[in-house]
Amino acid sequence: MCHSFSQVYLAFEFWGMENLHQRLLDQPGYRLDVKDAVDCTMQIAGALAHCHSRDVVHRQVSLKHIVMEDQSEMPFCRLVDFFQAALCPESTPLATPCGDLPRIAPEVVVDESYVAKPVDCWSLGVVLLEAAGGLGSMRQVVGWPEEAELEPTARRIKNIFSGEGSHARALDGHGRRSQRAGAGQSIRTARADSHGSGGHVCVAPLKAPGSGSLRPAPWRLGRPRGLERGRTPL
């Protein structure tokens, strides 16, 4: 750690080059095996549980902010890039919008304020949908156009997922969803802006490889992307 009169700098451990979004682009159907998708989601759920227990909210949970590393028979995942994170005590409302489609929670866009911890959980649910169902799954469920405006799309998402059984229907048929019309274009667009990224700021997984239980994990941080000498201003 070092600091100036106006900023504090932390040097973080480097934890790899491949994020979950890039991993999906190299998989058949642009998705993971269901078991691996659920396991990755549970690992990140543990990282969020650790953060939330300390009133830290991430606000940018997405495929691109999950770093993948292969260890033994299952992928080892870490939550990264805390540039939009905030200290937010329980039930304290926030008003600053963070995120974009497909993983932004609708209340972040359509409401005057939102509670940040449930927003993190919503985004993690979208990660599961995209990882298990294939890239473009959320777009296929909701049906927004290529150049969708954020606010009307968020209202549509809110209406669709307010219905009973909507979450189960979204996950139903996950293996076929990435094959439907429209998904291909979103995947090609995603591929264009996903490669060539550098390292990531990392938070530890929820559990060690082979562990069978969900538990909050201590932080383990790595070098942020695109910053010289592994230093990030806070």
C-alpha positions as a Markdown table, in Angstrom:
| # | Residue | x | y | z |
|---|---|---|---|---|
| 1 | Met | 0.0 | 0.0 | 0.0 |
| 2 | Cys | 1.1 | 3.5 | -0.8 |
| 3 | His | -0.6 | 6.9 | -0.8 |
| 4 | Ser | -0.3 | 10.5 | -1.9 |
| 5 | Phe | -2.0 | 13.5 | -0.3 |
| 6 | Ser | -5.2 | 12.8 | -2.2 |
| 7 | Gln | -5.2 | 9.1 | -3.1 |
| 8 | Val | -4.5 | 5.6 | -1.7 |
| 9 | Tyr | -3.0 | 2.9 | -3.9 |
| 10 | Leu | -3.1 | -0.8 | -3.3 |
| 11 | Ala | -1.1 | -3.5 | -5.1 |
| 12 | Phe | -3.1 | -6.6 | -5.8 |
| 13 | Glu | -2.3 | -10.2 | -6.7 |
| 14 | Phe | -2.8 | -11.1 | -10.4 |
| 15 | Trp | -5.3 | -13.8 | -11.1 |
| 16 | Gly | -5.5 | -14.5 | -14.8 |
| 17 | Met | -6.6 | -13.4 | -18.2 |
| 18 | Glu | -9.9 | -15.2 | -19.0 |
| 19 | Asn | -13.3 | -14.1 | -17.7 |
| 20 | Leu | -16.5 | -16.2 | -17.8 |
| 21 | His | -17.8 | -14.3 | -20.8 |
| 22 | Gln | -14.7 | -15.3 | -22.8 |
| 23 | Arg | -15.0 | -18.9 | -21.5 |
| 24 | Leu | -18.6 | -19.2 | -22.8 |
| 25 | Leu | -17.5 | -18.0 | -26.3 |
| 26 | Asp | -15.3 | -21.0 | -26.6 |
| 27 | Gln | -17.9 | -23.6 | -25.4 |
| 28 | Pro | -20.4 | -25.6 | -27.5 |
| 29 | Gly | -23.7 | -23.6 | -27.5 |
| 30 | Tyr | -21.9 | -20.7 | -25.8 |
| 31 | Arg | -22.8 | -22.2 | -22.4 |
| 32 | Leu | -21.3 | -24.3 | -19.6 |
| 33 | Asp | -22.4 | -27.7 | -18.5 |
| 34 | Val | -25.3 | -27.2 | -16.0 |
| 35 | Lys | -23.2 | -28.6 | -13.1 |
| 36 | Asp | -20.3 | -26.2 | -13.9 |
| 37 | Ala | -22.7 | -23.3 | -14.3 |
| 38 | Val | -24.3 | -23.9 | -11.0 |
| 39 | Asp | -20.9 | -24.4 | -9.3 |
| 40 | Cys | -19.5 | -21.2 | -10.6 |
| 41 | Thr | -22.6 | -19.3 | -9.5 |
| 42 | Met | -22.4 | -20.8 | -6.0 |
| 43 | Gln | -18.7 | -19.8 | -5.8 |
| 44 | Ile | -19.6 | -16.2 | -6.7 |
| 45 | Ala | -22.6 | -16.3 | -4.3 |
| 46 | Gly | -20.1 | -17.0 | -1.5 |
| 47 | Ala | -17.9 | -14.1 | -2.6 |
| 48 | Leu | -21.0 | -11.8 | -2.5 |
| 49 | Ala | -22.0 | -13.3 | 0.9 |
| 50 | His | -18.6 | -12.3 | 2.2 |
| 51 | Cys | -18.9 | -8.8 | 0.8 |
| 52 | His | -22.5 | -8.3 | 1.9 |
| 53 | Ser | -21.7 | -9.5 | 5.5 |
| 54 | Arg | -19.4 | -6.4 | 5.6 |
| 55 | Asp | -21.9 | -4.1 | 3.9 |
| 56 | Val | -19.9 | -3.9 | 0.7 |
| 57 | Val | -21.9 | -4.1 | -2.5 |
| 58 | His | -20.3 | -4.8 | -5.9 |
| 59 | Arg | -23.0 | -3.3 | -8.3 |
| 60 | Gln | -21.2 | -4.7 | -11.4 |
| 61 | Val | -21.7 | -8.5 | -11.1 |
| 62 | Ser | -21.5 | -9.8 | -14.6 |
| 63 | Leu | -19.9 | -12.5 | -16.8 |
| 64 | Lys | -17.0 | -10.2 | -17.6 |
| 65 | His | -16.3 | -9.6 | -13.9 |
| 66 | Ile | -15.8 | -13.3 | -13.0 |
| 67 | Val | -12.3 | -14.7 | -13.6 |
| 68 | Met | -12.0 | -18.4 | -14.5 |
| 69 | Glu | -9.1 | -20.7 | -13.6 |
| 70 | Asp | -9.2 | -24.5 | -14.1 |
| 71 | Gln | -8.3 | -26.5 | -11.0 |
| 72 | Ser | -8.7 | -30.3 | -10.9 |
| 73 | Glu | -12.2 | -31.2 | -12.2 |
| 74 | Met | -14.0 | -27.9 | -11.9 |
| 75 | Pro | -13.4 | -24.3 | -12.7 |
| 76 | Phe | -12.2 | -22.0 | -9.9 |
| 77 | Cys | -14.0 | -18.6 | -10.0 |
| 78 | Arg | -13.3 | -15.2 | -8.5 |
| 79 | Leu | -15.3 | -12.0 | -8.5 |
| 80 | Val | -13.3 | -9.0 | -9.8 |
| 81 | Asp | -13.3 | -5.3 | -10.6 |
| 82 | Phe | -14.7 | -3.4 | -7.6 |
| 83 | Phe | -14.5 | 0.0 | -9.3 |
| 84 | Gln | -18.2 | 0.7 | -8.7 |
| 85 | Ala | -18.4 | -1.0 | -5.3 |
| 86 | Ala | -19.8 | 0.9 | -2.3 |
| 87 | Leu | -20.1 | 0.7 | 1.4 |
| 88 | Cys | -23.8 | 0.3 | 1.9 |
| 89 | Pro | -25.4 | -0.6 | 5.3 |
| 90 | Glu | -28.5 | -2.8 | 5.3 |
| 91 | Ser | -31.5 | -1.3 | 3.6 |
| 92 | Thr | -29.7 | 2.0 | 2.8 |
| 93 | Pro | -31.0 | 3.2 | -0.6 |
| 94 | Leu | -28.7 | 4.2 | -3.4 |
| 95 | Ala | -29.6 | 6.4 | -6.4 |
| 96 | Thr | -26.6 | 6.1 | -8.8 |
| 97 | Pro | -27.3 | 3.7 | -11.7 |
| 98 | Cys | -24.6 | 1.1 | -12.3 |
| 99 | Gly | -24.5 | -1.6 | -14.9 |
| 100 | Asp | -26.1 | -2.3 | -18.3 |
| 101 | Leu | -28.1 | -5.0 | -20.1 |
| 102 | Pro | -28.5 | -7.9 | -19.7 |
| 103 | Arg | -27.6 | -8.1 | -16.0 |
| 104 | Ile | -28.8 | -4.7 | -14.6 |
| 105 | Ala | -31.7 | -5.1 | -12.1 |
| 106 | Pro | -34.8 | -3.2 | -13.4 |
| 107 | Glu | -35.3 | -1.2 | -10.2 |
| 108 | Val | -31.9 | 0.4 | -10.8 |
| 109 | Val | -33.3 | 2.0 | -13.9 |
| 110 | Val | -37.0 | 2.6 | -13.2 |
| 111 | Asp | -37.0 | 3.5 | -9.5 |
| 112 | Glu | -35.7 | 6.7 | -7.9 |
| 113 | Ser | -33.6 | 4.6 | -5.5 |
| 114 | Tyr | -32.7 | 1.0 | -4.9 |
| 115 | Val | -31.4 | -1.4 | -2.3 |
| 116 | Ala | -28.0 | -2.6 | -3.5 |
| 117 | Lys | -27.6 | -6.0 | -2.0 |
| 118 | Pro | -30.7 | -7.5 | -3.8 |
| 119 | Val | -29.4 | -5.8 | -7.0 |
| 120 | Asp | -26.2 | -7.9 | -6.7 |
| 121 | Cys | -28.3 | -11.0 | -6.2 |
| 122 | Trp | -30.4 | -10.2 | -9.3 |
| 123 | Ser | -27.2 | -9.8 | -11.4 |
| 124 | Leu | -25.9 | -13.1 | -10.2 |
| 125 | Gly | -29.1 | -14.7 | -11.3 |
| 126 | Val | -28.6 | -13.4 | -14.8 |
| 127 | Val | -25.0 | -14.8 | -14.7 |
| 128 | Leu | -26.5 | -18.2 | -14.0 |
| 129 | Leu | -29.1 | -17.9 | -16.8 |
| 130 | Glu | -26.4 | -16.8 | -19.3 |
| 131 | Ala | -23.9 | -19.4 | -18.2 |
| 132 | Ala | -26.3 | -22.4 | -18.1 |
| 133 | Gly | -28.6 | -21.2 | -21.0 |
| 134 | Gly | -26.0 | -19.7 | -23.3 |
| 135 | Leu | -25.0 | -16.1 | -24.2 |
| 136 | Gly | -28.0 | -14.1 | -25.2 |
| 137 | Ser | -30.4 | -16.1 | -23.0 |
| 138 | Met | -31.7 | -13.1 | -21.1 |
| 139 | Arg | -32.3 | -11.2 | -24.4 |
| 140 | Gln | -34.2 | -14.2 | -25.8 |
| 141 | Val | -36.4 | -14.4 | -22.7 |
| 142 | Val | -37.3 | -10.7 | -22.7 |
| 143 | Gly | -37.1 | -10.1 | -26.4 |
| 144 | Trp | -35.5 | -6.7 | -26.7 |
| 145 | Pro | -34.2 | -5.4 | -30.0 |
| 146 | Glu | -30.5 | -5.0 | -30.9 |
| 147 | Glu | -30.5 | -1.2 | -30.2 |
| 148 | Ala | -32.8 | -1.3 | -27.1 |
| 149 | Glu | -33.3 | 1.7 | -24.9 |
| 150 | Leu | -32.5 | 0.9 | -21.3 |
| 151 | Glu | -35.5 | 2.3 | -19.5 |
| 152 | Pro | -38.3 | 0.7 | -21.5 |
| 153 | Thr | -36.4 | -2.6 | -21.6 |
| 154 | Ala | -35.9 | -2.5 | -17.8 |
| 155 | Arg | -39.7 | -2.0 | -17.4 |
| 156 | Arg | -40.3 | -4.9 | -19.7 |
| 157 | Ile | -37.9 | -7.1 | -17.7 |
| 158 | Lys | -39.7 | -6.0 | -14.5 |
| 159 | Asn | -43.1 | -6.9 | -15.9 |
| 160 | Ile | -42.0 | -10.3 | -17.2 |
| 161 | Phe | -40.2 | -11.4 | -14.0 |
| 162 | Ser | -43.0 | -10.2 | -11.7 |
| 163 | Gly | -45.2 | -13.1 | -12.8 |
| 164 | Glu | -45.3 | -16.3 | -10.8 |
| 165 | Gly | -43.1 | -19.0 | -12.2 |
| 166 | Ser | -41.2 | -16.6 | -14.5 |
| 167 | His | -37.8 | -17.5 | -13.2 |
| 168 | Ala | -38.4 | -21.2 | -13.8 |
| 169 | Arg | -39.6 | -20.5 | -17.3 |
| 170 | Ala | -36.5 | -18.4 | -18.1 |
| 171 | Leu | -34.3 | -21.3 | -17.1 |
| 172 | Asp | -36.5 | -23.9 | -18.9 |
| 173 | Gly | -35.0 | -25.1 | -22.2 |
| 174 | His | -31.6 | -23.5 | -21.5 |
| 175 | Gly | -29.8 | -25.8 | -23.9 |
| 176 | Arg | -31.8 | -24.6 | -26.9 |
| 177 | Arg | -32.1 | -20.9 | -26.2 |
| 178 | Ser | -28.7 | -20.0 | -27.6 |
| 179 | Gln | -29.6 | -21.6 | -30.9 |
| 180 | Arg | -32.7 | -19.4 | -31.4 |
| 181 | Ala | -32.8 | -16.6 | -34.0 |
| 182 | Gly | -31.2 | -13.4 | -32.7 |
| 183 | Ala | -28.7 | -15.0 | -30.3 |
| 184 | Gly | -26.1 | -15.3 | -33.0 |
| 185 | Gln | -25.8 | -11.6 | -33.6 |
| 186 | Ser | -25.5 | -10.7 | -29.9 |
| 187 | Ile | -22.8 | -13.4 | -29.5 |
| 188 | Arg | -20.8 | -12.0 | -32.5 |
| 189 | Thr | -21.1 | -8.5 | -31.0 |
| 190 | Ala | -20.0 | -9.9 | -27.6 |
| 191 | Arg | -17.0 | -11.6 | -29.1 |
| 192 | Ala | -15.8 | -8.4 | -30.8 |
| 193 | Asp | -15.4 | -6.6 | -27.5 |
| 194 | Ser | -14.4 | -9.4 | -25.2 |
| 195 | His | -10.9 | -10.4 | -26.3 |
| 196 | Gly | -7.7 | -8.6 | -25.7 |
| 197 | Ser | -8.5 | -7.6 | -22.1 |
| 198 | Gly | -5.8 | -7.8 | -19.4 |
| 199 | Gly | -5.8 | -8.8 | -15.8 |
| 200 | His | -8.4 | -8.3 | -13.1 |
| 201 | Val | -8.9 | -7.2 | -9.5 |
| 202 | Cys | -10.0 | -10.4 | -7.7 |
| 203 | Val | -12.0 | -11.5 | -4.7 |
| 204 | Ala | -11.6 | -15.0 | -3.4 |
| 205 | Pro | -14.2 | -17.7 | -4.3 |
| 206 | Leu | -16.8 | -18.8 | -1.8 |
| 207 | Lys | -15.1 | -22.1 | -1.2 |
| 208 | Ala | -12.0 | -24.1 | -1.8 |
| 209 | Pro | -12.1 | -26.7 | -4.6 |
| 210 | Gly | -13.8 | -29.8 | -3.5 |
| 211 | Ser | -15.7 | -28.2 | -0.6 |
| 212 | Gly | -19.3 | -29.2 | -0.5 |
| 213 | Ser | -20.8 | -26.3 | 1.4 |
| 214 | Leu | -21.6 | -22.7 | 0.7 |
| 215 | Arg | -19.8 | -20.2 | 3.0 |
| 216 | Pro | -18.6 | -16.6 | 2.8 |
| 217 | Ala | -15.0 | -16.4 | 1.5 |
| 218 | Pro | -12.3 | -14.0 | 2.6 |
| 219 | Trp | -11.1 | -11.5 | -0.1 |
| 220 | Arg | -8.2 | -12.3 | -2.2 |
| 221 | Leu | -7.4 | -9.5 | -4.6 |
| 222 | Gly | -5.5 | -9.4 | -7.9 |
| 223 | Arg | -4.1 | -6.8 | -10.2 |
| 224 | Pro | -6.6 | -4.5 | -11.9 |
| 225 | Arg | -6.9 | -4.5 | -15.7 |
| 226 | Gly | -5.0 | -1.8 | -17.6 |
| 227 | Leu | -3.2 | -0.1 | -14.7 |
| 228 | Glu | 0.6 | 0.2 | -14.6 |
| 229 | Arg | 2.5 | -1.7 | -12.0 |
| 230 | Gly | -0.6 | -3.3 | -10.6 |
| 231 | Arg | -1.7 | -0.2 | -8.7 |
| 232 | Thr | -5.3 | 0.9 | -8.5 |
| 233 | Pro | -6.4 | 4.3 | -6.9 |
| 234 | Leu | -9.3 | 4.0 | -4.5 |
